[in-house]
Structures are given as structure tokens and as C-alpha cells.
Amino acid sequence: QTMESPKYELVIEAKDMGGMDVGLTGTATATILIDDKNDHAPEFTKKEFQATVKEGVTGVIVNLTVGDRDDPATGAWRAVYSIINGNPGQSFEIHTNPQTNEGMLSVVKPLDYEISAFHTLLIKVENEDPLIPDIAYGPSSTATVQITVEDVNEGPVFHPNPMTVTKQENIPIGSVVLTVNATDPDTLQHQTIRYSVYKDPAGWLEINPTNGTVGTTAVLDRESPFVQNNVYTALFLAIDSGNPPATGTGTLHITLEDVNDNVPSLYPTLAKVCDDAKDLRVVVLGASDKDLHPNTDPFKFELSKQSGPEKLWRINRLNNTHAQVILLQNLKKANYNIPISVTDSGKPPLTNTTELRLQVCTCKKSKMDCSATDALHISLTLILLSLLSLFCKSFA
């Protein structure tokens, strides 16, 4: 039986001399605390609860209420809820609100309207403490929850995502890269899909808005700074005809195969040497190429035809990527331009001719003077010619 208060106070009186009036009397207070036993099962306030939730949403959707005549805030009163039927996909969970003792039913895995628009759950409630032997959980300790899923306009989904394709880097403008495929999850709404470019960092691509065919609007370049590890990445949108429209995003990875489309470059392009140098090995030249093997080294180094009756320098190959320029004799102080051609190993190979500027300088006491003597000679010649012209005009 439930008592109004679990605590009772009794006043006990004792008299001597057999209780005669001439006797003395003493009193004492006895406090009796009564422990509550779990002799009342929790009961739902109604047999059926209703809930509505939008597809794709998670969180608490309904609070289930129970009554229990045991002492509040004890294990005999506190409720423990469990879902005993209707949750095979583990989309729902239920927890106890510690303040109100209500059962908070939540969606933990988003629901899909197109798969099922309705769910029916059977919920059981018990206490933290076991019931006393003569009491059992009855029909009122279970309840049904009817859940209605509302349709939401979902964005189209690309298949697959990400999409991958391999192309040569120099395919002609207007080439088809691939045709993307997106479907609308809202199968009951019969919507149409249109496509557009979302992110195309280099501006190389276009997409047919109706059929999703991706084509090139420029030459693809593997050596572009927009290409990372031979892969160019672009994003596309698929937009449905809902109100408002919903959008899905698809990622395209284009792996670019290398083509020999970069000439090798030569470095350095400036060298200095003393006019009385004993070591006539002027400079070690290196070559580099933005392409991949086999379109790079080994490089072939050659001197272009030398003007004049005698050869002044030669070039020796050191390894696949380097060569050495050697003077064949000491030269007078001046600036010389040595044309050097470098050819890569591509098929067909590409050649680049670069002029190595060689400054022959006068060297005294470890100081190098490289002022251009040619320029001084030209300046003096121009001055003399100007004076001669003035003299001739005056004489005339």
C-alpha cells in the first residue's frame, strides 16, 4: 500500500508507581522510516503515441509518458525504456529523461521516405529496481508508437562518386571526357535533372545540361599548376526540378597521361671566366624538362655552328642531364654568346636552343673586372663617326 509519508513519529510515555497520579512520567519520540518496495509497475498514460518526422532528420521525435505510484526519485519509480519490436535497422533509440521520467524516442539513423513512409514501434517500460515477487508488469507497461515519415526534396546523387577517367593531356578541344550519371532519390515525384559545372579551376571543361556529357573547351595540360600528381579535379552539380530545387554534387578526377609537349630548358645561362684562366672548363650546364619519362632525359647537348675560321669552345656530356662547356683557348676580354641546343628523348624529340652568355673578364689580385670592352669600342667608334660627319658638313 502506498503511504502518504514514508516517515512516522511516535511519542512514547512511561509512568512509574503503576501509573498512579503520584508517580513520575517520562516521554520519548520514536521516528520510524519506511523503505518503499517496488510494488507498483510503471504504466503508460496511453496505449498509442503518434510522431511525425521529416526524412533525413535525426533527433528526439516524441516523449512517452508513464505513471508510477512508487516513491519518486527511487529505483522503484525511475523508468527504463526499451524498443522490443519494429526497429530492425536500429534507426531508433529511446532514453529516459531523468527529470520527468519520460521516454525520449529519437531517430539516430535518418529515415528514407521512399523506402518506408510509416514505422510502428512497440515500447516496453520497466523500473530500475525489480518488482516484488507478487507484482508483475502488465499490458499497460507496453505501448505502440506510430511514426509518419514526411517526404523531403532530396538532391540528385551521382553514380559513382567520385568519377574517374584517364585521358591524354593533348586531346583535341571538343573531345568527350565522359558522360556523368545522376539519379533523383525522390522516385515518387518524377523530377527532371539538369547539370552544370560547379568548380573547374583551369576552365577546361563544359557539361551538357540535359544529358551530362562532359567535353573539353581547352587543351588539357598535365604540367598545369591546377594538376596535382597527374590528376585534375572538377566538380559538377545535378539540380532537380523540385520547388525549391535540390542540388547534388559530383567529383570528377581526370588522370592525365603525359605527352612530349615541353622543350627542355638549360641552366645557368650566364658564365664568367678570366682572360688568363688556366682551367678552361668554363661551366657545368644542366637541363630539365617538365614532362615525364620517357619524354625527358637523357638529354643530348650540342653546340650550334660556330662562326669564324677557328673553333673557340666545345661541349662535353657528363651524364644524362648535365654537360660541360670548355674553352679551347684563352679569349680576349669581351661578351660572347654561345648557342647551345638541348634535345629530349621523347618520340618525336623536342629541341630547345638557348644562348649561354659567356663573359671573359680581366682578373687581378682575385678581383674580376667584367665591364664590356665591346661596348666601349662601339661608343668610341660612334663618337669618331659623328665628329667626322660634322667636319664634312662644315667643309661643304
N, C-alpha and C positions, 0 to 999 in steps of 0.2 A: 504494500500500500504506500502511496506517495504521501509524504508528510509535508505540512506547511513549512516547518523549520527542522533542520537536521540537528538542532541543539535544544536540550531541555535543561532547566534549572529547578531542582527540588530543595525546599527548605526543611530540614530535619530538626525536630525538637526533642530534647531528653530531659526528664524530671526525676529528681531523687525522692526519697521517702514515699515511694509507691505512688507518686503523683499527687500527693496531698498538697493542699494550698500552701502549707507552711514550708514545703520543700523548695529547693532551688531549681532553676530551669536554665538549660543551655541550648543554643541553636547552632546549626551549621548548614552551609549551602553545598549541595551536590550538583555538579554540572555533568550532564550526560550527552555525549556526541554520538550521533547515529550515522554510521557509514552507509552510503547509498549502494545498493546492489543493482546490477543491470537487469532489472525485472520488467523493462518496457522496451520493446523493439521499435526502432525508428520507422515512421510511416510517411510515404509521400503524401503531399497535400492534394494531389490529384493523380489519376491513373495515366493521363496522357498529356505531354507537353508538346508545344509547337515551336519550330525555329525556322528562320529563313536566312540564307547565306548566299552571297554572290560567288560564282565560280572564280577560282584563282586567288581567293582571300583566305587568310588564316586569322585565328584569334577566338575569343570567347563568343559563343553564339546564343547561349541561354543559361540561366541559373535555375537549378532544380531545387524546390523547397521541400523540407521534411519537418515533421513534428516528432518530439521525443519527450516523454514525461519524466525522464530521469533528471538527476541534478545537473544543471548546465555547467559547462566548463569541466566536466569529468569525463573519464574514458567511457563511462556508461552512456553519455549523451553525445559525445563527438562522433560524427558520421564518417564512414569510409565508403566511397562510391566505386563501382566497377561496371564496365560495359561487358555484358555477358552474351550479347548477340548483335549482329549487324555491322561489325567492324573488321571484316577480313583483311582489308588493305591498311589497317592501322592509321586511318585518316583522322580518327577522333581520339581525344583523351579527356578524362574527367578528373578534377581535383577538388578538394574540399576548401571552401572559404573559411579560414579559422575564426573569423569574427561572427559570421552569420550561420555557419554550419550548412550553407547551401552547396550544392554540387555545381561547379562551373564546368560546363561542357564546351570544349574547344575543338576547332579544326586545326590540325597540325600539319596535314598534307593537303595542299589545295585541291578542291574538288573540280571535276570536269562535267559541265552540264551535258555535253554531247555523249558522255558515257552513261551517266545516270542523273536524272533530274530530281530523284527522290531517294531518301535514305530513311530506314526505320531502325532505331536502336532500342535495345532492351537494357535498362539500367537497374542495378541492384544496390541497395544501401544496407550497411551493417554498422555496428559500433566498434570502436577501438577495443573495448573490453568485451569478453564473451558473455552471452546471456546466461542467466542462472538456469539450472537444468530443467525446470518446469516450464520455461518460456521458450518459444521458437519464433523464427522470422516467418511472417505470414505473407499473403498475397499483396498486402499494402506496402511491403518492403521492396517491391519492384514497380517500375513504371516504364512506359513507352515514350520515346521522343520521335516525333515525325519531323523530318528535316526536308525543306524545299530548297533546291538549288536554283538560283536565278541566272539566266543566260547573260553573258557579258561579251561585247565585241572584242575578240582577241585578234592580235596581229598575225599576219601570214607567217609561215615557217618555211625556211629554205631547207632543201634536201639535196645533198648533205650540207652541213655547215660546220667547219669551213669547207669551201670547194677548192680543189687543187687541179692545176693543169700545167703542162710543160710545153714551152714554145721556144723557137729560136729567136734571138734578140733582134734580128733584122727582117722579120716578116713584113710583107708589104702593108702599107696603110690600107685600111678597109678589110683586113683579114678577120675572120671569125675566131674568137678565142674559145668560147663555149656558149651554151645556152643554159641559163640558170633555171631552176625549178622551185617554185614556192607554192604551198597549198594553204588554204584558209581553214583553221580548225572549226570555224563556225559552219559546219556542214549543213545545218538546217536553215541557214539564212541565204544560201545560194548567191554569194557575193562574187564580184569580179575583182581581179588583181591587176594593178599597173606597177611597172618597175621604173626606178630612176637611179642615177649614180649618187652616192652619198659622199664618199671620200675617194678621190683619185688624185693622189699627191702630185704626180707628174703631168696630169692632163692627157693621158694616153688613150683613154677608153670611152666608149659610149655604150648605151644599152637600149634595145628596142623596148619601148614602154609596154607593148602588148604581149610579145612572145618571149621576152627575156634574153634575146640573143646579144651577146657582148662582142663588140668589134673594136678594132684599133683606129684611132684618129691621128696617130703619130707613130714614128718608128720606135719600137721598144729598144731600150739601151741597157744592157747588163751593167755597164760601167757607171750608170747614173747614180748620184748620191741618194736617190729615192729607193734604190735597190739594196736590200740587206741580205748578205750571204746568198746571193744569186736569186733572191725571191722578192718579187714586187707584190705588195698587198693593196687591195682596193676593197671598198665596202659599197654594198648596194642596198636599196630599200625596196620592199614589196608593200604596197599600200592597198588596203581593201576599199570597198565602196560603202562601208558602213557609215552611220551618222551618229557621232563623228567617226571618221575613218580611223582604222588602227594600222600600225606600221610594224613590220618585222625587218630585221637587219641581217644581211648575209655577208660573209667574208670570203674573198677570193684571193688565193695565193697562186701567182704565176711564177713558176721556176723557169728562169731564162737560161737557155743554152748559149754558150759563148760562140761568137763568130769573130774571125780576124778582121776587126774594123778599127783598130787603133795602131798607129805607127809607133815604133819605139822612139823614146826620147833619150837625148845624150846629156851627160853632166860630168864635170862642170863645162861651161862654155868660155871660160877665161883662164889663161895660164900666164905665168911670168917666168923669165929666165934671164940670167946675167949674160952680157955680150961676151964675157970671157969665161963662161962656165966650163968646168972640166967634165961635169956629169951632164951629158946632153939628153938624158931621159927627162923630158920636159914635164909630162903629166900622165897620170893614170885616169883614163876615161871609163865611165860606167854607163850602161844602158838599162832602161826599164821599160815595161810595157804593161798597159792596163788590162790586156787580155789574159786569158788563162792558157795553160799548156794544152795542146802543143803550139799555140799561137804566139808564144813569147820566145824565150831563149831556147837553144843557143843562138846568139846574135852574130852576124857577120859584119865586121868593121872594114871599111875601105876608104882610101884617100881618093878624092876626086882628082882629075888630071891636073898636074902641076904645070903652071906656065913657066916659060923660060927654058933655056938650054940645059940647066942642071937641076937635079933634084935636091931639095933642101931638107926634106924630112921624110920619115916613113912611119907606119903604124904597125905594131906587133900585137897580135891577140894573146891575152894572158889566160883567159878561161871563157866560160860560156857567156859571161856578162861584162867582162872588162877587157880593155886593150890599153896599150901604152904608146904615146907619141914620142918619137926620138928624133932629135936634130942630127943631120949628117955632117954639119959643120957649124962653127960659131957664126952668128949673124950680126950685122950691124944694128945699132940701136934704132928700133922702129916698131910699128904695129903691123902684124901680119894676120891675115885671115886664112885659116886652113879649112877648106870644106871637107867634111867627113860624113860619109854615108853609113847608116846602120840599117841592117835588114833583119827582120824576124824570121821565125821558122814556120810561119803559117802557110797554108795552101789555099790560094796563092799567097806568097810572101808580100809584106809591105815594107817599103824603104823610106827612110827619112834622112834628108841631108841637112846637116847643121854646121854652121861656121864656128870653128874654135878660134877665138881671138887670142893670139899669142903676142904678148908684149915683151920685146927684148930691151933690157934695161942696162944702164951702167951701174956697176956695183963697186963702191969704195968704202973700205972700213966698215963692212957689214951693212952699209946703207944702200938701198936700191932706188935709183932715180929712173922713173919710167915716163917722164914727160915726153910727149910725142914729138920727135925731131922732124917727122914728115910735115906736121902742121906748121912748124917754124919755117921750113924751107918754102912751103907753099905761100906763106904770108909774105916772105921777103920777095919772092918772085912777083906776086901781085903788086906790091908797092913799086918795084922797079918798072913793071909794065905801065902802071898808072903814070909815073913820072915821065916815062918815055912818050906816052900819048900826049901829055900836056905840053912837052917840049916840041913835039911835032906840030901841034895845033898853033903854038905860039910862033914857030918859024914860018908856018904857012901864012 
